[in-house]
Amino acid sequence: MTENNKLPKHIAIIPDGNRRWAKEHKLDAWLGHKKGAEKKKLDKLIDVIIELNIPHLSFWGSSKDNIKKRSKVEIDFLLNIFKNKFLELAEDQKVHKNNIKINIIGDWKNQFPDEVCSSMEKAIDRTKDYNRFFLNFFIAYSGKSEILDTIKCIAKKARKDKSLNIDEDFLKSCLMTKDLPSVDLMIRSGGEPHLSDGFMMWETANSQLYFSQKYWPDFNENDLKNAIEDYSKRCRRYGK
């Protein structure tokens, strides 16, 4: 692997292709989600982050539309995955041994049943004092809604304080992602080269993009390392 100073500090992943993987394997769509959410898979990706000392790893979990528009059977299955996954993370010895803080960003508290929210809050609470690595999940999230809410927040504060200095730092402080650094490397699996619902619009303004042809259930730790290696070879000019 490359020199540490050429490694990304924040990697964001859009794990796309679960449903198409299931379809190709002649399985129900929710079984693709189950395959993509396997604990051993996440463990191996976390191992890469720990090995390379990359502080932030962020995952797109679901948009607001994902939760509202899919069939009840699939939604119930997704909610069950979220409940069980965060209960696992709350008790995961690797998480505690390596001081991995769990963050969950989005409108999930307003959309999910209490029992699902409870397991998610448990993972957050059990890791709230950790600060070596950060595992960030975006669930029931919309980047467009985040920007709209930020504009409303700024307008409200500006009405109260006419001398308010509205600059980049102030805007950042109003975002749901205010505690996260900019994304260096954005990875999308599934073979479709596009982003999703304005995922972290502000934080990905200067991100390097990497698109994998593999569906998410087939994406593994070696694919993550390949993406990081590809990033390390790119020349960043930042408009110069």
Backbone bond lengths (Angstrom), bond angles and torsions (degrees), N, CA, C in turn:
res aa  C-N    CA-C-N  psi(-1)  N-CA   C-N-CA  omega(-1)  CA-C   N-CA-C  phi
1 M - - - 1.461 - - 1.514 109.15 -
2 T 1.308 116.86 166.13 1.452 122.72 -171.37 1.516 112.91 -81.08
3 E 1.352 115.30 176.26 1.451 121.16 177.93 1.523 110.29 -62.26
4 N 1.333 115.33 147.72 1.451 120.14 -174.52 1.525 113.00 -62.15
5 N 1.360 117.12 -31.84 1.456 118.97 -177.44 1.525 112.82 -73.89
6 K 1.330 117.68 -7.74 1.458 121.81 177.06 1.527 111.91 -103.76
7 L 1.311 116.74 4.94 1.455 120.94 -180.00 1.528 110.43 -86.92
8 P 1.312 117.42 148.42 1.470 119.41 174.43 1.519 110.42 -68.49
9 K 1.313 115.55 150.95 1.462 120.90 175.36 1.530 111.74 -97.72
10 H 1.324 115.58 -19.32 1.467 120.28 -179.90 1.525 108.05 -142.53
11 I 1.319 115.05 117.76 1.466 122.20 176.85 1.522 108.56 -111.47
12 A 1.322 116.34 131.65 1.464 121.52 174.79 1.525 108.56 -116.18
13 I 1.309 116.15 138.70 1.468 121.33 -176.97 1.520 110.56 -124.90
14 I 1.333 115.95 130.12 1.464 121.82 169.10 1.528 106.10 -103.21
15 P 1.340 117.64 102.07 1.473 121.73 -172.98 1.525 111.56 -83.48
16 D 1.313 116.00 79.43 1.455 120.92 -173.27 1.534 111.38 -94.92
17 G 1.330 116.07 152.89 1.456 121.36 172.41 1.512 115.86 111.46
18 N 1.326 118.12 4.58 1.475 119.99 179.96 1.527 112.07 -59.65
19 R 1.325 116.13 -46.97 1.462 120.51 -176.57 1.526 111.32 -68.14
20 R 1.326 116.89 -40.99 1.468 120.03 179.49 1.531 111.26 -68.83
21 W 1.332 116.20 -34.29 1.473 120.24 175.29 1.527 109.34 -61.71
22 A 1.326 115.98 -45.39 1.462 120.16 -179.80 1.527 110.61 -62.89
23 K 1.323 116.92 -42.15 1.457 120.94 -179.31 1.522 111.27 -61.94
24 E 1.346 116.63 -43.12 1.463 120.38 179.42 1.520 112.04 -65.92
25 H 1.327 116.42 -27.12 1.465 120.86 178.92 1.526 111.63 -95.39
26 K 1.348 114.98 10.18 1.470 121.51 178.60 1.527 112.18 56.31
27 L 1.333 114.48 44.74 1.456 122.14 179.06 1.524 109.58 -119.78
28 D 1.326 116.25 162.04 1.456 120.11 174.22 1.524 109.82 -66.82
29 A 1.347 116.38 150.68 1.459 121.71 -173.74 1.526 112.37 -56.10
30 W 1.333 117.21 -40.55 1.463 119.18 -175.73 1.531 112.42 -66.45
31 L 1.331 117.33 -22.12 1.462 118.96 176.97 1.523 111.33 -72.07
32 G 1.338 116.50 -24.30 1.462 119.66 171.75 1.514 110.75 -67.56
33 H 1.331 117.10 -39.86 1.467 120.93 176.70 1.532 110.37 -63.81
34 K 1.326 115.59 -40.81 1.463 119.58 179.49 1.521 110.93 -62.04
35 K 1.337 116.63 -44.53 1.465 120.83 179.19 1.533 110.88 -62.84
36 G 1.321 115.83 -42.14 1.456 119.90 -178.34 1.517 113.69 -68.71
37 A 1.344 116.77 -21.99 1.465 120.99 -176.15 1.530 112.88 -100.62
38 E 1.315 117.39 11.55 1.473 119.75 -178.60 1.528 111.54 -57.10
39 K 1.330 115.35 138.31 1.464 120.94 -177.00 1.524 111.75 -60.81
40 K 1.327 117.59 -41.89 1.460 119.92 -177.29 1.523 111.29 -62.82
41 K 1.321 116.37 -29.99 1.460 120.70 178.73 1.523 110.46 -67.10
42 L 1.348 116.41 -51.97 1.456 120.38 179.10 1.521 110.77 -61.66
43 D 1.331 117.42 -39.47 1.465 121.24 178.91 1.524 111.58 -56.47
44 K 1.321 116.75 -43.94 1.461 120.60 -177.33 1.517 111.77 -69.76
45 L 1.326 117.15 -34.68 1.462 120.16 176.65 1.528 110.24 -68.93
46 I 1.319 116.13 -39.80 1.468 120.15 176.87 1.523 110.21 -63.45
47 D 1.330 116.76 -37.44 1.465 120.26 177.94 1.527 111.40 -58.12
48 V 1.324 116.40 -38.66 1.474 120.35 179.05 1.522 109.89 -64.90
49 I 1.320 116.83 -44.09 1.460 121.61 -179.40 1.525 110.82 -62.71
50 I 1.325 116.25 -41.66 1.469 120.57 178.84 1.526 110.27 -67.25
51 E 1.325 116.25 -45.90 1.468 121.26 -179.44 1.526 111.68 -57.69
52 L 1.324 117.15 -41.41 1.467 121.89 -176.04 1.528 112.50 -94.12
53 N 1.321 116.39 -1.72 1.467 122.05 178.72 1.531 111.54 57.26
54 I 1.325 115.14 50.76 1.462 121.79 176.22 1.528 106.98 -98.38
55 P 1.331 118.50 113.91 1.467 120.68 -168.35 1.527 115.40 -65.72
56 H 1.339 118.27 -40.40 1.461 120.41 -171.84 1.520 112.14 -116.91
57 L 1.333 115.26 129.69 1.461 122.29 171.84 1.527 107.28 -129.50
58 S 1.331 115.79 120.46 1.465 121.11 -177.44 1.522 110.48 -116.89
59 F 1.325 115.88 140.87 1.463 122.28 179.54 1.521 111.03 -123.04
60 W 1.322 115.30 132.45 1.458 120.32 166.32 1.524 106.85 -73.89
61 G 1.332 118.01 121.10 1.456 121.31 -179.55 1.510 112.80 -100.21
62 S 1.325 116.21 -48.56 1.462 120.54 177.18 1.525 109.32 -167.97
63 S 1.320 115.60 151.72 1.461 120.56 172.76 1.518 108.77 -92.13
64 K 1.319 116.31 171.77 1.461 119.45 174.40 1.521 110.39 -62.31
65 D 1.321 116.07 -38.19 1.462 120.47 -179.68 1.527 111.90 -66.01
66 N 1.344 117.16 -35.86 1.462 119.90 178.22 1.521 110.77 -55.44
67 I 1.309 115.89 -42.00 1.457 120.98 -175.86 1.528 111.49 -76.24
68 K 1.329 116.85 -32.57 1.462 120.19 -174.44 1.521 113.80 -86.29
69 K 1.335 117.36 -31.46 1.458 119.62 -165.72 1.526 115.89 -103.63
70 R 1.314 118.28 -12.28 1.457 119.34 -178.05 1.533 111.02 -87.27
71 S 1.330 115.41 169.37 1.461 119.65 -176.88 1.525 111.10 -64.00
72 K 1.326 115.87 154.54 1.464 120.81 -178.87 1.527 110.97 -59.95
73 V 1.313 117.21 -38.94 1.462 120.61 179.88 1.523 110.62 -61.30
74 E 1.341 116.00 -45.82 1.464 119.52 -178.98 1.529 111.08 -68.65
75 I 1.330 116.71 -40.45 1.464 120.10 178.87 1.523 110.99 -62.51
76 D 1.329 116.77 -45.46 1.466 120.27 178.59 1.518 111.13 -60.22
77 F 1.326 116.39 -37.76 1.454 120.04 179.37 1.528 110.45 -67.72
78 L 1.346 117.15 -42.24 1.466 121.14 178.04 1.528 110.94 -62.00
79 L 1.319 116.09 -43.14 1.461 119.29 179.64 1.525 111.10 -62.93
80 N 1.315 116.42 -37.97 1.459 120.21 178.15 1.528 110.98 -66.36
81 I 1.331 116.48 -37.22 1.467 120.66 176.09 1.520 109.75 -62.33
82 F 1.337 116.65 -46.74 1.468 119.88 179.52 1.524 110.72 -59.60
83 K 1.321 116.16 -45.66 1.471 119.60 -178.55 1.522 111.26 -59.58
84 N 1.318 116.56 -49.40 1.464 120.44 -176.68 1.527 111.96 -71.18
85 K 1.332 116.87 -38.26 1.466 120.06 -177.83 1.524 111.43 -63.51
86 F 1.328 116.87 -42.80 1.462 118.39 -177.43 1.524 112.36 -76.81
87 L 1.331 116.76 -27.03 1.464 118.59 170.97 1.524 110.47 -64.73
88 E 1.330 116.52 -40.27 1.469 121.19 176.23 1.518 110.88 -61.53
89 L 1.320 116.37 -47.11 1.465 120.10 -178.21 1.525 111.78 -63.88
90 A 1.322 116.92 -34.72 1.465 120.52 179.76 1.518 111.93 -62.64
91 E 1.344 116.47 -28.75 1.460 121.31 -177.82 1.528 112.94 -107.57
92 D 1.312 117.81 1.33 1.466 122.27 -172.84 1.526 111.15 -69.34
93 Q 1.329 116.86 120.63 1.457 120.94 -178.10 1.527 112.28 -65.96
94 K 1.317 116.55 -30.93 1.477 119.43 177.59 1.521 110.26 -65.24
95 V 1.314 116.26 -39.27 1.460 121.69 177.62 1.525 110.28 -61.03
96 H 1.324 116.90 -47.11 1.459 120.85 -176.66 1.533 111.60 -74.31
97 K 1.305 117.39 -38.90 1.462 120.75 -179.99 1.523 111.71 -62.61
98 N 1.329 116.85 -35.39 1.459 121.18 -175.34 1.533 113.54 -103.24
99 N 1.324 116.76 12.43 1.470 121.28 176.79 1.521 111.88 52.89
100 I 1.335 115.92 54.54 1.461 121.50 -179.69 1.523 109.32 -96.02
101 K 1.311 115.72 118.29 1.462 120.97 178.54 1.520 110.04 -87.15
102 I 1.333 116.41 132.14 1.460 122.56 178.48 1.530 109.22 -96.59
103 N 1.330 116.34 122.57 1.459 122.28 173.88 1.531 108.75 -116.79
104 I 1.327 117.20 139.77 1.466 121.23 176.78 1.524 107.58 -128.41
105 I 1.316 116.11 117.08 1.465 122.28 -172.73 1.521 109.70 -115.48
106 G 1.322 116.37 131.66 1.457 120.40 179.62 1.518 111.43 144.51
107 D 1.315 116.16 -169.26 1.462 122.63 -175.09 1.527 111.83 -98.79
108 W 1.330 116.84 24.41 1.459 121.80 -173.35 1.531 113.08 -61.51
109 K 1.329 117.61 -32.82 1.465 119.47 -179.13 1.528 111.90 -63.42
110 N 1.320 116.32 -30.38 1.462 120.57 -179.30 1.522 112.92 -89.08
111 Q 1.323 117.12 -15.83 1.465 120.03 -174.03 1.517 114.52 -108.49
112 F 1.326 117.25 -26.12 1.463 119.84 -171.44 1.525 112.22 -97.26
113 P 1.343 117.02 153.66 1.467 121.12 175.05 1.526 110.95 -62.73
114 D 1.321 115.48 157.12 1.466 121.21 -176.16 1.526 112.48 -57.15
115 E 1.340 117.23 -40.26 1.463 119.22 -176.35 1.525 111.73 -66.51
116 V 1.331 117.16 -31.49 1.467 120.66 176.94 1.524 109.38 -73.87
117 C 1.321 116.48 -45.71 1.467 120.49 178.77 1.527 110.96 -59.77
118 S 1.327 116.08 -37.15 1.465 120.37 -178.85 1.528 111.66 -61.19
119 S 1.323 117.26 -43.27 1.464 120.13 179.86 1.528 110.60 -68.46
120 M 1.325 117.33 -36.38 1.457 121.08 178.48 1.524 111.01 -67.34
121 E 1.328 115.29 -42.35 1.463 119.84 178.23 1.518 111.64 -66.11
122 K 1.323 116.67 -31.01 1.464 120.22 177.98 1.529 110.81 -64.88
123 A 1.333 116.97 -42.75 1.460 120.58 178.43 1.525 110.92 -63.79
124 I 1.328 115.86 -40.42 1.467 119.80 178.17 1.523 110.45 -64.28
125 D 1.325 116.28 -47.52 1.467 120.82 -176.01 1.526 112.16 -65.86
126 R 1.326 116.94 -41.01 1.465 120.19 -177.28 1.534 112.53 -67.87
127 T 1.318 117.43 -19.36 1.476 120.49 -176.03 1.529 112.63 -118.30
128 K 1.309 117.93 9.90 1.467 121.67 -171.28 1.529 113.80 -62.54
129 D 1.313 118.14 -24.08 1.464 120.50 -177.42 1.528 112.98 -96.24
130 Y 1.314 117.85 2.22 1.463 121.02 -179.53 1.534 110.35 -84.11
131 N 1.337 114.76 149.67 1.470 117.24 -176.96 1.526 114.37 -150.81
132 R 1.330 116.71 19.97 1.467 118.56 177.85 1.527 111.39 -89.73
133 F 1.329 115.82 -48.13 1.466 121.98 175.91 1.529 108.67 -127.30
134 F 1.341 114.79 156.68 1.460 120.34 -177.37 1.522 109.01 -133.22
135 L 1.334 115.02 120.49 1.456 122.14 179.30 1.528 106.74 -109.13
136 N 1.336 115.21 109.72 1.460 121.11 -170.87 1.535 110.30 -110.45
137 F 1.327 116.53 127.30 1.461 121.76 179.14 1.529 109.20 -115.35
138 F 1.325 115.60 131.78 1.467 121.42 177.62 1.526 107.65 -105.81
139 I 1.325 115.74 109.44 1.463 121.50 -171.31 1.532 109.46 -130.57
140 A 1.346 115.59 132.73 1.467 121.56 -171.62 1.527 108.85 52.14
141 Y 1.326 114.44 47.65 1.464 122.34 -172.26 1.520 110.84 -115.07
142 S 1.325 115.70 145.36 1.459 122.50 172.42 1.522 108.42 -137.86
143 G 1.330 116.87 122.62 1.455 120.30 177.49 1.512 112.07 -64.64
144 K 1.339 116.43 -34.98 1.464 120.03 178.83 1.528 110.19 -66.05
145 S 1.330 116.80 -41.65 1.464 120.11 177.58 1.526 110.90 -65.22
146 E 1.326 116.24 -37.02 1.464 119.96 178.96 1.527 110.80 -61.57
147 I 1.330 117.57 -45.41 1.459 121.12 179.28 1.524 110.63 -64.72
148 L 1.339 116.93 -42.90 1.460 120.78 178.90 1.526 110.97 -61.23
149 D 1.322 117.34 -45.28 1.466 121.22 178.50 1.527 111.00 -63.09
150 T 1.324 116.38 -35.89 1.467 120.79 179.01 1.523 110.59 -65.73
151 I 1.323 116.78 -42.94 1.470 120.94 177.62 1.531 110.33 -60.27
152 K 1.320 116.55 -43.98 1.464 120.53 178.90 1.528 110.95 -62.93
153 C 1.331 116.13 -39.83 1.466 121.29 179.10 1.534 110.55 -63.00
154 I 1.332 115.97 -45.61 1.464 120.52 -179.51 1.527 110.58 -64.69
155 A 1.335 116.70 -43.12 1.466 120.58 179.72 1.529 111.12 -60.88
156 K 1.317 116.51 -41.10 1.464 121.02 179.67 1.526 110.94 -64.11
157 K 1.333 116.56 -43.43 1.462 120.22 179.95 1.524 111.07 -69.45
158 A 1.336 116.60 -36.51 1.463 120.34 -179.28 1.527 111.51 -66.65
159 R 1.340 117.56 -33.42 1.461 120.72 177.62 1.530 111.28 -65.62
160 K 1.327 115.95 -31.54 1.463 120.48 -179.57 1.530 112.12 -83.84
161 D 1.340 116.35 -28.02 1.467 121.01 -176.77 1.523 109.05 -132.24
162 K 1.341 116.06 98.12 1.465 121.32 -176.33 1.524 112.51 -67.66
163 S 1.316 117.56 -18.39 1.471 120.60 -179.57 1.525 112.80 -94.88
164 L 1.303 115.97 8.69 1.467 120.99 -176.38 1.526 111.47 -57.96
165 N 1.319 116.55 129.37 1.468 122.03 178.03 1.527 108.37 -91.17
166 I 1.320 116.71 104.17 1.465 121.24 -177.09 1.525 108.27 -94.87
167 D 1.323 116.06 98.14 1.455 122.09 178.90 1.527 109.26 -123.35
168 E 1.321 117.48 -172.25 1.460 120.71 -177.34 1.524 111.92 -62.22
169 D 1.320 116.15 -39.62 1.464 119.46 -179.12 1.526 111.09 -65.68
170 F 1.333 116.14 -38.98 1.465 119.07 179.60 1.524 110.59 -67.60
171 L 1.333 116.16 -43.40 1.467 119.07 177.37 1.521 110.70 -58.97
172 K 1.316 116.37 -44.60 1.472 121.41 179.18 1.527 110.89 -56.89
173 S 1.324 116.35 -39.48 1.467 120.71 -177.08 1.524 112.93 -67.23
174 C 1.340 117.01 -15.83 1.463 121.20 -179.27 1.521 113.22 -97.13
175 L 1.322 117.18 -6.66 1.454 121.11 -177.72 1.524 111.89 -79.14
176 M 1.331 116.66 154.67 1.462 121.08 171.62 1.527 110.43 -62.91
177 T 1.330 115.36 -26.52 1.470 121.68 -177.95 1.520 111.88 -96.03
178 K 1.316 117.77 23.68 1.463 121.81 -173.98 1.522 113.60 -59.61
179 D 1.328 117.71 -25.71 1.463 120.54 -177.69 1.528 112.92 -93.90
180 L 1.338 117.42 0.63 1.454 120.96 -178.17 1.527 110.84 -102.36
181 P 1.323 117.51 143.75 1.468 119.92 174.67 1.525 110.48 -76.80
182 S 1.315 116.24 167.70 1.457 120.57 176.51 1.527 110.12 -59.14
183 V 1.321 115.58 149.01 1.462 121.24 179.21 1.531 109.17 -81.95
184 D 1.319 116.94 124.69 1.466 121.33 177.36 1.521 111.20 -82.99
185 L 1.331 116.29 -43.22 1.462 121.77 -174.96 1.520 110.43 -131.57
186 M 1.327 115.73 121.53 1.457 121.96 176.20 1.525 108.85 -107.26
187 I 1.325 116.70 122.44 1.464 122.59 -178.55 1.521 108.56 -113.52
188 R 1.340 115.64 132.70 1.462 119.52 172.37 1.520 108.63 -126.12
189 S 1.320 116.33 127.00 1.455 121.06 174.82 1.520 108.92 -90.35
190 G 1.319 116.99 173.75 1.459 120.97 172.09 1.506 116.27 99.39
191 G 1.348 117.52 -5.91 1.455 119.99 173.42 1.513 116.63 81.03
192 E 1.333 118.66 2.84 1.463 120.98 178.62 1.529 109.16 -109.45
193 P 1.344 117.54 111.92 1.474 121.74 -172.06 1.529 113.89 -81.92
194 H 1.318 115.94 70.40 1.467 119.44 175.57 1.523 108.65 -148.02
195 L 1.332 116.88 169.75 1.449 121.58 177.77 1.529 109.37 -95.57
196 S 1.334 116.77 -174.96 1.467 120.58 -175.06 1.513 111.30 -133.02
197 D 1.341 115.88 115.01 1.460 122.97 169.48 1.526 113.35 48.85
198 G 1.335 116.34 40.21 1.458 119.83 176.85 1.517 113.79 66.39
199 F 1.325 116.91 37.06 1.471 122.21 -176.24 1.527 110.99 -55.30
200 M 1.333 116.29 112.98 1.464 122.84 178.78 1.531 111.69 47.61
201 M 1.312 117.32 55.47 1.466 122.19 -176.34 1.527 112.93 -50.15
202 W 1.322 116.07 -48.38 1.460 120.68 -176.42 1.522 111.04 -68.97
203 E 1.330 115.67 -42.22 1.472 119.57 -174.00 1.526 113.06 -77.27
204 T 1.338 117.45 -16.22 1.473 119.90 -178.22 1.526 112.48 -106.43
205 A 1.334 116.93 14.62 1.470 120.54 -176.66 1.526 112.49 -56.28
206 N 1.333 117.16 -34.00 1.467 121.14 -178.62 1.529 112.68 -121.09
207 S 1.332 116.28 22.13 1.465 119.66 -177.07 1.528 111.53 -70.91
208 Q 1.319 115.14 148.05 1.454 121.28 166.50 1.530 107.38 -82.39
209 L 1.326 116.60 139.53 1.459 121.37 -176.88 1.523 110.85 -108.74
210 Y 1.327 114.83 142.04 1.465 121.10 179.46 1.524 107.40 -138.17
211 F 1.330 116.10 122.67 1.458 121.10 -178.85 1.524 110.28 -113.53
212 S 1.329 115.37 121.25 1.459 121.47 179.03 1.525 109.78 -98.07
213 Q 1.316 116.53 139.49 1.459 121.27 177.77 1.529 111.74 -75.33
214 K 1.310 117.25 -15.78 1.468 120.55 -177.22 1.524 111.60 -74.91
215 Y 1.316 115.83 139.68 1.458 119.76 169.02 1.526 108.30 -66.94
216 W 1.331 116.01 153.67 1.455 119.25 -174.21 1.536 113.80 -56.71
217 P 1.322 121.11 -41.49 1.469 118.94 179.30 1.525 113.74 -59.20
218 D 1.339 117.59 -23.35 1.461 121.15 -179.81 1.524 113.05 -96.55
219 F 1.331 117.30 -9.79 1.467 122.42 -179.56 1.527 108.20 -73.86
220 N 1.336 117.88 128.18 1.463 119.90 -175.66 1.528 111.46 -129.61
221 E 1.321 114.97 -173.63 1.468 120.41 -176.02 1.525 112.61 -62.08
222 N 1.328 117.45 -32.53 1.460 119.92 178.17 1.527 111.24 -68.92
223 D 1.331 116.38 -34.90 1.461 120.17 176.09 1.522 110.78 -66.02
224 L 1.327 116.77 -38.10 1.462 120.26 176.28 1.529 110.33 -64.21
225 K 1.317 116.82 -43.89 1.465 120.30 178.42 1.525 111.14 -62.78
226 N 1.318 116.78 -38.65 1.469 120.38 178.35 1.525 111.06 -63.16
227 A 1.331 116.29 -40.27 1.467 120.55 178.87 1.528 110.39 -64.79
228 I 1.319 116.00 -41.76 1.470 120.29 178.99 1.525 110.58 -66.17
229 E 1.327 116.91 -40.18 1.461 121.39 178.19 1.527 110.51 -63.29
230 D 1.330 116.07 -42.14 1.459 120.48 177.56 1.533 110.32 -61.47
231 Y 1.311 116.64 -43.19 1.471 121.09 178.48 1.529 111.07 -59.09
232 S 1.323 115.61 -42.48 1.470 120.27 -174.88 1.528 112.67 -65.59
233 K 1.327 116.85 -20.40 1.462 121.00 -178.39 1.530 112.88 -92.05
234 R 1.319 117.06 -7.82 1.455 120.40 -177.91 1.519 110.88 -81.23
235 C 1.296 116.12 150.28 1.453 122.58 178.24 1.531 108.73 -100.99
236 R 1.317 116.91 116.69 1.457 121.11 179.12 1.515 110.40 -90.27
237 R 1.343 117.07 121.68 1.464 120.82 -178.15 1.527 112.48 -105.82
238 Y 1.331 117.82 -22.30 1.468 122.62 179.87 1.533 111.74 50.11
239 G 1.329 116.82 44.36 1.453 121.55 175.13 1.505 115.59 81.44
240 K 1.343 117.50 2.03 1.467 119.82 -177.21 1.529 110.41 -83.53
